Amino acid sequence: MVSVKVPATSANIGAGFDSLGLAVSLYNYVYFDWANEPQIKSLDRVHIPTTKENLIYKSAMYLFKICGEKKIKPIKILQKNNIPMARGLGSSSCCIVAGLFGANALLGNVLNKKELLKIAAKIEGHPDNVAPCILGGFVASAIDEGRVFYVKNNISPGLKFVFLVPNFKLSTAKSRKVLREQVPLKDAVYNISRASLLVSSILKGKFYNLNVAVKDKLHQDYRLKYIEGAEDIFKLSYGLGACAVYLSGAGPSIVAICDRSNRFFEKNISLKLKEKNMTNWRVLKLDIDNKGVVGRIT
C-alpha cells in the first residue's frame, strides 16, 4: 500500500493572483493499493464522491494513461479528509496531487517531482496551489509554453499565519465568474508592483510592507462582496495588529499574517468574533509546511 500526505495551500496572497502560494500544516492522507475492482472510500465522516468522478481517482487514471499503461489493474483509494472543501485551502489541488503521486508510486515512481508538477498544473490550469502542495514553502510560479517555472523559499519564522475559516462554502468556479476578463492598465500595474513588493518583503523580512503588498485590484474586492462577514474580519484583524490580511485563494477563508510577537492574536480575534455573534467562523493557527507532499510505501 502507498500512503500520501498532502498539505493544504493558500494561494494568491493578495496581489499574486494565480502565481503565488504557500503550503500549511493541515493535511489530507490518502492510501492507494491495487484491487480486484475500483474502490473509493472515506475514512472519516466527510462526504466524498465514490465513483470514477472522484478527482483523486481521475488524476490517478490520467497519470496511468500518460505513462502508457493501457491495462492498469483497478485501484483502491482510502481518504482521510482534514482540509475543508471549497474554502480556499486548495482542496482540489490536494486531490490532484494526491492522485498523481499515489499512481506514480504504484508504478514505481517513474516520474520525478518536476514532471508531476507540470502534469498537476495542466490539470488545474494554473500552478499557484499545486506548486506549494508539491514543493512546500512559499512558491512563486508561472507557466510558459506548458512548462512550470518556479522559485521556492522558506518563510521567516518571525511570521505566523492565522486562518479564519467559515462553515460555508464558495466554489472556485463560482468565485471566478465574478472576475473581470479585462482590467485597466493602472490596475495591472497596481498588482504587479504589490506582488513584487510582497515577495521581496517576505524574503527580506520587511514585514512593515505587507499591509500594502497584499492589496489587490484583480480579484479580492469582487469576491469579498459574496462572503458574509469578510469585511468585518479584515477590519478586526488589522485592529488587533495583523501585519496583513488577505483572501485565501478564491475564498471564503481569510488569512491574517501576524508577527510572532503578537502572541494573543488568535485568542483576541476569537473573542471579537464571539462578541459580534460571528460564531460560524473558526480560527486556525497553522505553520508553514516546507516539505510539501510526502509519499511512502507502507
C-alpha positions as CSV (number, residue, x, y, z in Angstrom):
1,M,0.0,0.0,0.0
2,V,1.1,3.6,-0.7
3,S,0.3,6.4,1.6
4,V,0.4,10.1,0.5
5,K,0.3,13.1,2.9
6,V,-0.7,16.3,1.2
7,P,-0.7,19.8,2.7
8,A,-3.4,22.5,2.4
9,T,-2.3,25.6,0.5
10,S,-3.2,29.2,0.4
11,A,-3.0,30.9,-3.0
12,N,-2.7,34.5,-4.3
13,I,-1.7,36.1,-1.0
14,G,-3.4,39.2,-2.1
15,A,-1.8,40.7,-5.2
16,G,-0.2,37.5,-6.5
17,F,-3.2,36.2,-8.4
18,D,-2.7,32.7,-9.9
19,S,1.1,33.0,-9.3
20,L,1.9,32.9,-5.5
21,G,1.0,30.3,-2.9
22,L,2.2,28.7,0.3
23,A,1.8,25.3,1.9
24,V,0.5,25.0,5.5
25,S,0.3,22.4,8.3
26,L,-3.2,21.0,7.6
27,Y,-3.1,17.6,5.8
28,N,-5.2,15.1,3.9
29,Y,-4.0,11.5,4.0
30,V,-4.7,9.2,1.0
31,Y,-3.9,5.5,0.8
32,F,-3.6,3.6,-2.5
33,D,-3.4,-0.1,-3.4
34,W,-4.1,-2.4,-6.3
35,A,-7.5,-4.1,-6.0
36,N,-9.8,-6.5,-7.8
37,E,-12.2,-3.7,-8.6
38,P,-12.2,0.1,-8.2
39,Q,-12.8,1.1,-4.6
40,I,-13.1,4.7,-3.2
41,K,-13.9,5.2,0.5
42,S,-13.8,7.9,3.1
43,L,-12.1,7.0,6.4
44,D,-14.0,9.8,8.2
45,R,-17.4,11.3,8.0
46,V,-16.6,13.7,5.2
47,H,-18.7,13.0,2.2
48,I,-16.7,12.4,-1.0
49,P,-17.5,11.1,-4.5
50,T,-17.1,7.4,-4.5
51,T,-17.5,7.0,-8.3
52,K,-14.9,7.4,-11.1
53,E,-15.7,11.2,-10.9
54,N,-13.6,11.3,-7.7
55,L,-10.8,13.8,-8.5
56,I,-8.1,11.7,-6.9
57,Y,-9.2,8.7,-8.9
58,K,-9.4,10.8,-12.2
59,S,-5.9,12.2,-11.6
60,A,-4.5,8.7,-10.9
61,M,-6.1,7.4,-14.1
62,Y,-4.8,10.4,-16.1
63,L,-1.2,9.6,-15.0
64,F,-1.6,5.9,-15.9
65,K,-2.7,7.0,-19.4
66,I,0.3,9.4,-19.7
67,C,2.6,6.6,-18.7
68,G,1.2,4.4,-21.4
69,E,-0.4,1.9,-19.1
70,K,-3.2,0.5,-21.2
71,K,-4.2,-2.4,-18.9
72,I,-4.0,-1.0,-15.5
73,K,-5.4,-3.1,-12.7
74,P,-8.2,-1.5,-10.6
75,I,-7.1,0.5,-7.5
76,K,-8.4,1.1,-4.1
77,I,-8.3,4.7,-2.6
78,L,-8.9,5.4,1.0
79,Q,-9.2,9.1,2.0
80,K,-8.8,10.9,5.4
81,N,-10.0,14.5,4.8
82,N,-8.8,17.2,7.2
83,I,-8.8,20.0,4.6
84,P,-12.2,21.6,4.3
85,M,-13.6,21.6,0.8
86,A,-14.4,24.8,-1.2
87,R,-12.9,27.0,1.5
88,G,-9.9,28.5,-0.4
89,L,-7.4,26.0,1.1
90,G,-6.5,24.1,-2.0
91,S,-8.6,21.0,-1.5
92,S,-9.0,20.4,-5.3
93,S,-5.2,20.8,-5.9
94,C,-4.6,18.5,-2.9
95,C,-6.8,15.8,-4.6
96,I,-4.9,16.2,-8.0
97,V,-1.5,16.0,-6.3
98,A,-2.5,13.0,-4.2
99,G,-3.9,11.1,-7.2
100,L,-0.7,11.8,-9.3
101,F,1.7,10.9,-6.6
102,G,-0.2,7.8,-5.5
103,A,-0.4,6.5,-9.0
104,N,3.2,7.3,-9.7
105,A,4.3,5.4,-6.5
106,L,2.2,2.4,-7.6
107,L,4.1,2.4,-10.9
108,G,7.5,2.5,-9.1
109,N,8.0,6.3,-9.2
110,V,8.6,6.5,-12.9
111,L,8.2,10.4,-12.9
112,N,10.1,13.0,-10.8
113,K,8.6,16.0,-9.0
114,K,9.1,18.4,-11.8
115,E,7.3,16.2,-14.2
116,L,4.5,15.6,-11.8
117,L,4.2,19.4,-11.2
118,K,3.9,20.0,-14.9
119,I,1.0,17.5,-15.1
120,A,-0.7,18.8,-12.0
121,A,-0.6,22.4,-13.3
122,K,-2.0,21.3,-16.6
123,I,-4.9,19.6,-14.9
124,E,-5.5,22.5,-12.5
125,G,-4.9,25.2,-15.1
126,H,-2.5,27.3,-13.0
127,P,0.3,26.4,-10.6
128,D,-0.4,28.7,-7.6
129,N,-1.8,25.9,-5.4
130,V,-0.3,22.7,-6.9
131,A,3.3,24.1,-6.8
132,P,3.4,24.7,-3.0
133,C,1.4,21.5,-2.4
134,I,4.1,19.5,-4.2
135,L,7.2,21.6,-3.2
136,G,6.2,23.1,0.2
137,G,7.1,26.5,1.4
138,F,6.3,29.8,-0.3
139,V,6.3,29.5,-4.1
140,A,6.3,31.9,-6.9
141,S,5.4,30.2,-10.2
142,A,4.4,30.8,-13.8
143,I,3.6,28.6,-16.8
144,D,5.3,29.3,-20.1
145,E,4.7,27.1,-23.2
146,G,3.4,24.3,-21.0
147,R,6.4,24.4,-18.6
148,V,6.2,25.4,-15.0
149,F,8.9,27.8,-13.8
150,Y,9.1,28.4,-10.0
151,V,11.1,29.5,-7.1
152,K,10.5,28.0,-3.7
153,N,11.5,29.8,-0.4
154,N,11.0,29.1,3.2
155,I,9.0,31.6,5.2
156,S,10.6,33.6,8.0
157,P,9.9,32.0,11.5
158,G,9.1,35.6,12.6
159,L,5.7,35.3,10.9
160,K,2.6,33.3,11.8
161,F,-0.4,32.7,9.6
162,V,-3.9,32.6,11.3
163,F,-6.7,31.2,9.1
164,L,-10.3,32.3,9.6
165,V,-12.4,29.5,8.1
166,P,-16.2,29.8,7.8
167,N,-18.6,27.0,7.9
168,F,-20.0,27.9,4.5
169,K,-18.5,27.1,1.1
170,L,-17.6,29.1,-2.0
171,S,-16.6,27.1,-5.1
172,T,-13.7,28.3,-7.2
173,A,-15.8,28.1,-10.3
174,K,-18.4,30.4,-8.9
175,S,-15.8,32.7,-7.4
176,R,-14.1,33.1,-10.8
177,K,-17.3,34.1,-12.5
178,V,-17.4,37.4,-10.7
179,L,-14.0,38.4,-12.0
180,R,-13.4,40.8,-14.9
181,E,-11.9,39.4,-18.2
182,Q,-10.3,42.8,-18.9
183,V,-8.8,45.3,-16.4
184,P,-7.5,48.8,-16.7
185,L,-3.7,49.2,-17.2
186,K,-3.5,51.1,-13.9
187,D,-5.0,48.1,-12.1
188,A,-2.5,45.7,-13.7
189,V,0.4,48.0,-12.7
190,Y,-1.1,48.2,-9.2
191,N,-1.0,44.4,-8.8
192,I,2.5,43.9,-10.4
193,S,4.0,46.5,-8.0
194,R,2.4,45.0,-4.9
195,A,3.1,41.3,-5.9
196,S,6.8,42.3,-6.4
197,L,6.9,44.1,-3.1
198,L,5.2,41.2,-1.3
199,V,7.8,38.6,-2.5
200,S,10.8,40.9,-1.7
201,S,9.3,41.9,1.7
202,I,8.7,38.3,2.9
203,L,12.2,37.2,1.8
204,K,14.0,40.2,3.3
205,G,11.9,40.3,6.5
206,K,10.5,43.7,5.8
207,F,7.2,42.9,7.4
208,Y,6.1,46.5,7.7
209,N,5.4,46.5,3.9
210,L,3.0,43.6,4.0
211,N,-0.2,45.5,4.6
212,V,0.4,47.4,1.4
213,A,1.9,44.4,-0.5
214,V,-1.3,42.3,-0.2
215,K,-3.6,44.9,-1.6
216,D,-5.2,43.8,-4.9
217,K,-7.3,45.1,-7.8
218,L,-7.9,41.9,-9.7
219,H,-9.9,39.6,-7.6
220,Q,-10.4,40.3,-3.9
221,D,-12.8,43.3,-4.0
222,Y,-15.1,41.3,-6.4
223,R,-15.1,38.2,-4.3
224,L,-15.4,39.8,-0.8
225,K,-18.9,41.1,-1.7
226,Y,-20.1,37.5,-1.7
227,I,-18.6,36.5,1.6
228,E,-20.7,37.5,4.6
229,G,-18.7,39.0,7.4
230,A,-15.4,39.2,5.4
231,E,-15.1,43.0,5.6
232,D,-15.6,42.9,9.3
233,I,-12.9,40.2,9.7
234,F,-10.4,42.4,7.7
235,K,-11.1,45.4,10.0
236,L,-11.0,43.3,13.2
237,S,-7.7,41.6,12.2
238,Y,-6.0,44.9,11.3
239,G,-7.4,46.4,14.5
240,L,-5.7,43.6,16.5
241,G,-2.3,44.2,15.0
242,A,-2.1,41.9,11.9
243,C,0.7,42.8,9.5
244,A,-1.5,41.9,6.6
245,V,-4.9,40.3,5.8
246,Y,-5.9,38.6,2.5
247,L,-8.5,36.3,1.0
248,S,-7.1,32.8,0.8
249,G,-7.3,31.5,-2.8
250,A,-10.9,32.1,-4.2
251,G,-12.2,32.3,-0.6
252,P,-14.1,32.3,1.6
253,S,-11.3,31.7,4.1
254,I,-9.3,34.7,5.2
255,V,-5.7,34.8,6.4
256,A,-4.2,37.2,8.9
257,I,-0.4,37.4,8.7
258,C,1.0,38.3,12.1
259,D,4.3,39.0,13.7
260,R,5.0,36.2,16.2
261,S,5.4,38.8,18.9
262,N,1.6,39.3,18.6
263,R,1.1,36.3,20.9
264,F,-2.6,36.8,21.7
265,F,-4.0,37.5,18.2
266,E,-5.8,34.1,17.9
267,K,-7.4,34.5,21.3
268,N,-8.4,38.1,20.7
269,I,-9.8,37.5,17.3
270,S,-11.8,34.6,18.6
271,L,-13.3,36.8,21.4
272,K,-14.1,39.6,18.9
273,L,-15.9,37.1,16.6
274,K,-17.9,35.8,19.5
275,E,-18.8,39.4,20.6
276,K,-20.2,40.0,17.0
277,N,-22.0,36.7,17.0
278,M,-19.9,35.5,14.1
279,T,-19.6,32.0,15.5
280,N,-19.8,30.5,12.0
281,W,-16.0,31.3,11.7
282,R,-13.3,29.2,13.3
283,V,-9.7,30.3,14.0
284,L,-6.8,28.1,12.9
285,K,-3.2,28.9,13.6
286,L,-1.2,27.0,11.0
287,D,2.5,26.7,10.4
288,I,4.2,26.8,7.0
289,D,4.9,23.3,5.6
290,N,8.3,23.4,3.9
291,K,8.3,19.8,2.7
292,G,5.2,19.6,0.5
293,V,3.7,16.2,-0.5
294,V,5.2,13.1,1.1
295,G,4.5,9.6,-0.2
296,R,5.8,6.3,1.1
297,I,5.1,2.6,0.8
298,T,3.6,1.1,4.0
